[in-house]
Amino acid sequence: MLIIMSLDSPRHDIESVKNKIASCNCTPHEIPGADKLAIGITGPSDKLVKEEFLLLPSVEEVIRVTKKYKLVSRQMKSEDTIINVNGTVIGGNNLTIIAGPCAVESRDQIFDIAGKLKENGINFLRAGAYKPRSSPYAFQGLKEKGLEYLSDVKKEIGINIVTEVLNQSTITAVAEVADILQLGARNMQNYALLEEVGKTQKPILLKRGMSATIEELLLSAEYIVSQQNFNVILCERGIRTFETATRNTLDLNAVPVIKKNSHLPIFVDPSHGIGIWDKVSAMSMAAVAAGADGLIIEVHTNPENALSDGYQTLNIKTFTELMKKLKELAPVVNKKLNLSTNE
């Protein structure tokens, strides 16, 4: 259920509505919009009587939300969610690029790549300190030392950090460094972890599981938003199908479907989606044309010798060429490429 009120409703009227919701063993969620204040309700709301809320002061409308995912749905909030990360705006008409290597490999490596990306106007560096891998013998990341290097590069180069939370025990350490916490495909349905990262109130990049439906992705986002954290970025990164010619099947159908059903921004990860470096640029362009709010792209100064996922990683030259194409494409789809001012 959704309670619609005026943005200038008296505070005591808003609290009266929230108190009534709580008295029915449900949870109220304030959702300020451009024109109205919405109060979303989660819990056993099917037992609530619509007319009882319409009698309360300042209540203009009461709407039943039919989706399983309540708080992340367009029914709950019609306008796009905009996320401000240290002055860089994600969502709306902005096209945001997150780029960097699969993993932090050394201090020199991450500083070299971050510097090159900053020259391209990139505001967000992605790099894993903790690397969940399918094989226990594959490179697992530098862990705490990797976080230390990311902290240093953030301070010295002035770039925002996006890095993955491996499990609940790593949340605090990662949150001290990262500006956006990443939840990988393997953790999309780790519901206890979703709730805990939601409590940090930091922006969360939530990747779609390789076998997850769109509805399951949105329900996973609901776990985060239910903790009063609306700063969630969804990420399409390819799904597992019968096709073996590419690493995954990049489901660009998901972009317009999610845009219709949810107010959250949706990014696309073409690097994992196709897994072949010389096809990443084409799929990046396709993702933007499909309506993506941003891209997350693997970039390395020496991908041939990368410790993980080198075959899907762009070198700096190819990435720079892609950025030129994106600058041309962005205005065609009514987007503004979100670059740092010194670019």
C-alpha positions as CSV (number, residue, x, y, z in Angstrom):
1,M,0.0,0.0,0.0
2,L,1.1,3.6,-0.7
3,I,-0.1,6.7,1.1
4,I,0.2,9.9,-0.9
5,M,0.5,13.2,0.9
6,S,1.5,16.8,0.1
7,L,5.2,17.6,0.4
8,D,4.3,20.5,2.8
9,S,2.2,18.3,5.0
10,P,2.6,19.1,8.7
11,R,5.1,16.9,10.4
12,H,2.6,15.8,13.0
13,D,0.2,14.6,10.2
14,I,3.0,12.5,8.7
15,E,3.8,11.0,12.0
16,S,0.2,10.2,12.6
17,V,0.1,8.2,9.4
18,K,3.3,6.4,10.3
19,N,2.1,5.6,13.8
20,K,-1.1,4.1,12.5
21,I,0.9,2.0,10.0
22,A,3.2,0.8,12.9
23,S,0.1,0.0,15.1
24,C,-1.0,-2.5,12.3
25,N,2.3,-4.4,12.6
26,C,3.5,-2.9,9.3
27,T,6.6,-0.7,8.5
28,P,6.3,2.8,7.0
29,H,8.9,4.1,4.6
30,E,9.0,7.8,3.7
31,I,9.7,8.4,0.0
32,P,10.0,12.1,-0.9
33,G,9.2,12.8,-4.5
34,A,9.4,15.9,-6.8
35,D,5.7,16.8,-6.1
36,K,4.4,14.6,-3.4
37,L,5.4,12.7,-0.3
38,A,4.7,9.0,-0.4
39,I,4.7,6.7,2.5
40,G,5.2,3.1,1.5
41,I,4.0,0.2,3.6
42,T,5.7,-3.2,3.9
43,G,4.5,-6.1,6.0
44,P,1.0,-7.6,6.1
45,S,-0.6,-4.6,4.4
46,D,-3.3,-6.6,2.7
47,K,-5.2,-6.4,6.1
48,L,-5.1,-2.6,6.1
49,V,-8.3,-0.7,5.4
50,K,-7.9,1.9,2.8
51,E,-10.7,4.1,4.0
52,E,-9.2,4.4,7.5
53,F,-6.1,6.1,6.0
54,L,-8.1,8.4,3.8
55,L,-9.8,9.9,6.9
56,L,-6.4,11.0,8.3
57,P,-5.4,14.7,7.9
58,S,-3.2,15.6,4.8
59,V,-3.7,12.2,3.2
60,E,-4.6,12.7,-0.5
61,E,-4.7,9.2,-1.9
62,V,-4.2,5.6,-1.0
63,I,-2.9,3.1,-3.6
64,R,-2.6,-0.6,-3.5
65,V,0.8,-1.8,-4.8
66,T,0.4,-5.1,-6.7
67,K,4.1,-6.0,-7.3
68,K,5.9,-8.5,-5.1
69,Y,8.7,-5.9,-4.9
70,K,7.0,-2.8,-3.3
71,L,9.6,-0.2,-2.5
72,V,11.6,-0.4,-5.7
73,S,8.6,-0.4,-8.0
74,R,7.3,2.4,-10.2
75,Q,4.0,2.1,-8.4
76,M,5.7,3.2,-5.2
77,K,7.7,6.0,-6.8
78,S,7.0,7.2,-10.3
79,E,10.1,9.4,-10.9
80,D,13.6,8.1,-11.3
81,T,15.8,7.7,-8.3
82,I,18.8,10.0,-8.4
83,I,21.9,9.1,-6.4
84,N,24.5,11.8,-5.5
85,V,28.0,10.3,-4.8
86,N,30.3,13.1,-3.7
87,G,28.9,15.5,-6.2
88,T,28.6,13.1,-9.1
89,V,24.9,12.4,-10.0
90,I,23.8,8.9,-11.0
91,G,20.5,8.4,-12.8
92,G,18.1,10.7,-14.6
93,N,19.7,11.9,-17.9
94,N,23.2,11.2,-16.7
95,L,25.4,8.5,-18.3
96,T,28.0,7.3,-15.7
97,I,31.0,5.2,-16.4
98,I,32.6,3.0,-13.8
99,A,35.9,1.6,-15.0
100,G,39.0,-0.2,-13.8
101,P,40.7,-3.6,-13.4
102,C,39.0,-6.8,-12.2
103,A,41.3,-6.8,-9.2
104,V,43.8,-4.7,-7.3
105,E,47.1,-6.5,-8.1
106,S,49.7,-4.0,-6.7
107,R,50.1,-0.4,-5.6
108,D,51.8,0.6,-8.8
109,Q,49.2,-1.2,-11.0
110,I,46.2,0.5,-9.4
111,F,47.8,4.0,-9.4
112,D,48.8,3.6,-13.0
113,I,45.3,2.6,-14.1
114,A,43.5,5.1,-11.9
115,G,45.7,7.9,-13.3
116,K,44.9,7.0,-16.9
117,L,41.2,6.7,-16.2
118,K,41.2,10.1,-14.5
119,E,42.7,11.6,-17.6
120,N,39.6,10.2,-19.5
121,G,37.4,12.1,-17.0
122,I,36.3,8.9,-15.1
123,N,34.9,9.6,-11.7
124,F,34.6,6.0,-10.5
125,L,37.3,3.4,-10.2
126,R,36.2,-0.3,-9.9
127,A,38.7,-2.8,-8.6
128,G,38.3,-5.8,-6.4
129,A,40.2,-6.2,-3.1
130,Y,38.3,-9.3,-2.4
131,K,37.6,-11.6,-5.4
132,P,35.1,-14.4,-5.0
133,R,36.2,-17.0,-7.7
134,S,34.7,-20.2,-9.0
135,S,38.0,-22.0,-8.4
136,P,39.6,-22.0,-4.9
137,Y,43.0,-21.9,-6.7
138,A,42.4,-18.7,-8.7
139,F,43.6,-15.3,-7.5
140,Q,41.4,-14.3,-4.6
141,G,42.6,-10.6,-4.4
142,L,44.9,-8.8,-2.1
143,K,42.2,-8.4,0.5
144,E,43.1,-5.9,3.3
145,K,46.2,-4.8,1.4
146,G,44.1,-4.2,-1.6
147,L,41.8,-1.9,0.4
148,E,44.8,0.0,1.6
149,Y,45.9,0.7,-1.9
150,L,42.4,1.7,-2.9
151,S,42.3,4.1,0.0
152,D,45.6,5.6,-1.1
153,V,44.6,6.0,-4.7
154,K,41.3,7.7,-3.6
155,K,43.1,10.3,-1.5
156,E,46.0,11.0,-3.9
157,I,44.2,10.9,-7.3
158,G,40.7,12.0,-6.2
159,I,38.6,9.3,-7.7
160,N,35.6,7.5,-6.2
161,I,36.0,3.8,-5.3
162,V,33.7,0.9,-6.2
163,T,34.7,-2.4,-4.7
164,E,33.0,-5.6,-3.7
165,V,31.8,-6.8,-0.3
166,L,32.7,-10.4,0.0
167,N,30.6,-11.3,3.1
168,Q,29.3,-9.8,6.3
169,S,32.7,-9.8,8.0
170,T,34.1,-7.5,5.3
171,I,31.4,-4.8,5.3
172,T,33.0,-2.5,7.8
173,A,36.4,-2.5,6.2
174,V,35.1,-2.1,2.7
175,A,32.6,0.7,3.7
176,E,35.5,2.7,5.2
177,V,37.1,2.9,1.7
178,A,34.4,2.5,-0.9
179,D,32.0,5.2,-2.1
180,I,29.8,2.5,-3.7
181,L,29.6,-1.0,-2.3
182,Q,29.4,-3.7,-4.9
183,L,27.4,-6.9,-4.4
184,G,28.5,-9.5,-7.0
185,A,26.3,-11.9,-8.9
186,R,27.2,-14.8,-6.5
187,N,25.8,-12.7,-3.6
188,M,22.6,-11.4,-5.2
189,Q,20.5,-13.8,-3.2
190,N,22.5,-13.7,0.0
191,Y,19.6,-12.0,1.8
192,A,21.3,-11.6,5.2
193,L,24.2,-9.8,3.4
194,L,21.8,-7.6,1.5
195,E,20.1,-6.4,4.6
196,E,23.4,-5.7,6.3
197,V,24.9,-3.6,3.4
198,G,21.5,-1.8,3.3
199,K,22.1,-0.6,6.9
200,T,25.3,1.2,5.9
201,Q,23.2,3.7,3.9
202,K,26.0,3.8,1.3
203,P,25.2,3.5,-2.4
204,I,25.0,-0.2,-3.4
205,L,25.8,-1.6,-6.9
206,L,23.7,-4.8,-7.0
207,K,24.7,-7.3,-9.8
208,R,22.1,-9.7,-11.3
209,G,22.8,-13.3,-10.6
210,M,23.8,-15.4,-13.6
211,S,20.6,-17.5,-13.3
212,A,18.3,-14.9,-11.8
213,T,15.1,-13.5,-13.3
214,I,14.5,-9.8,-13.4
215,E,11.9,-10.2,-10.7
216,E,14.4,-11.9,-8.5
217,L,16.9,-9.1,-9.0
218,L,14.2,-6.5,-8.0
219,L,13.3,-8.6,-5.0
220,S,16.9,-8.7,-3.9
221,A,17.1,-4.9,-4.3
222,E,14.0,-4.7,-2.1
223,Y,16.0,-6.3,0.8
224,I,18.4,-3.3,0.6
225,V,15.7,-0.7,0.2
226,S,13.7,-2.2,3.1
227,Q,16.5,-0.9,5.3
228,Q,15.6,2.7,4.3
229,N,18.5,2.8,1.8
230,F,17.2,3.9,-1.6
231,N,20.7,4.4,-3.0
232,V,20.7,1.2,-5.0
233,I,22.1,0.8,-8.5
234,L,21.0,-2.4,-10.4
235,C,23.5,-4.0,-12.8
236,E,22.8,-6.3,-15.7
237,R,26.0,-8.4,-16.2
238,G,24.8,-11.3,-18.4
239,I,23.0,-14.5,-17.6
240,R,23.9,-18.2,-18.2
241,T,22.2,-19.7,-21.2
242,F,22.9,-22.6,-23.6
243,E,25.2,-20.3,-25.7
244,T,28.9,-21.1,-25.4
245,A,30.3,-18.6,-27.9
246,T,30.4,-15.9,-25.3
247,R,31.1,-16.0,-21.5
248,N,27.4,-15.1,-20.8
249,T,24.4,-13.8,-22.7
250,L,24.1,-10.1,-22.0
251,D,20.4,-9.6,-21.5
252,L,19.8,-6.1,-22.8
253,N,16.1,-6.8,-22.7
254,A,16.4,-6.3,-19.0
255,V,17.2,-2.6,-19.3
256,P,13.9,-1.3,-20.7
257,V,11.9,-3.8,-18.7
258,I,13.6,-2.7,-15.4
259,K,13.2,1.0,-16.4
260,K,9.5,0.4,-16.8
261,N,9.0,-1.5,-13.6
262,S,11.5,0.2,-11.2
263,H,12.6,3.7,-10.4
264,L,16.2,2.5,-9.5
265,P,19.0,3.3,-12.0
266,I,20.2,0.4,-14.1
267,F,23.8,-0.1,-15.2
268,V,25.2,-2.7,-17.7
269,D,28.5,-4.6,-17.3
270,P,29.4,-5.6,-20.9
271,S,32.8,-7.0,-19.9
272,H,31.3,-9.9,-17.9
273,G,28.3,-10.0,-20.2
274,I,30.2,-11.0,-23.3
275,G,33.6,-11.9,-21.9
276,I,35.6,-11.0,-25.1
277,W,37.5,-7.7,-25.0
278,D,37.0,-6.8,-28.7
279,K,33.2,-7.1,-28.4
280,V,32.9,-5.0,-25.2
281,S,32.7,-1.7,-27.1
282,A,29.9,-2.8,-29.3
283,M,27.9,-4.1,-26.3
284,S,28.6,-0.9,-24.4
285,M,27.1,1.1,-27.2
286,A,24.1,-1.2,-27.4
287,A,23.6,-0.9,-23.7
288,V,23.4,2.9,-23.9
289,A,21.1,2.7,-26.8
290,A,18.8,0.4,-24.7
291,G,18.6,3.1,-22.1
292,A,21.2,2.2,-19.5
293,D,22.1,4.8,-16.9
294,G,25.7,3.7,-16.8
295,L,28.3,1.2,-17.7
296,I,30.9,-0.8,-15.6
297,I,33.9,-1.7,-17.8
298,E,37.0,-3.6,-17.0
299,V,40.1,-1.7,-18.0
300,H,43.8,-2.5,-17.4
301,T,47.1,-1.0,-18.6
302,N,48.4,-4.5,-19.4
303,P,45.4,-6.9,-19.8
304,E,47.6,-9.6,-21.3
305,N,49.2,-10.1,-17.9
306,A,46.2,-9.3,-15.6
307,L,45.8,-11.8,-12.7
308,S,42.1,-12.2,-13.5
309,D,39.7,-11.8,-16.4
310,G,42.3,-10.3,-18.8
311,Y,40.6,-11.7,-21.9
312,Q,37.5,-9.5,-21.3
313,T,39.5,-6.4,-20.3
314,L,40.1,-3.3,-22.5
315,N,43.5,-1.6,-22.6
316,I,43.7,2.1,-22.2
317,K,43.8,2.8,-25.9
318,T,40.7,0.8,-26.7
319,F,38.9,2.3,-23.7
320,T,39.8,5.9,-24.8
321,E,38.4,5.1,-28.3
322,L,35.2,3.8,-26.7
323,M,34.8,7.0,-24.6
324,K,35.0,9.1,-27.8
325,K,32.1,7.0,-29.3
326,L,30.1,7.3,-26.1
327,K,30.4,11.1,-26.2
328,E,28.8,11.1,-29.6
329,L,26.1,8.6,-28.7
330,A,25.0,10.0,-25.3
331,P,23.2,13.1,-26.7
332,V,21.4,11.0,-29.3
333,V,19.7,9.1,-26.5
334,N,19.2,12.3,-24.4
335,K,22.0,11.4,-22.0
336,K,24.8,13.5,-20.7
337,L,28.2,11.7,-20.2
338,N,29.1,12.2,-16.6
339,L,32.8,13.1,-16.6
340,S,35.0,14.9,-14.1
341,T,35.5,18.6,-14.8
342,N,39.3,18.4,-15.4
343,E,38.7,16.0,-18.4
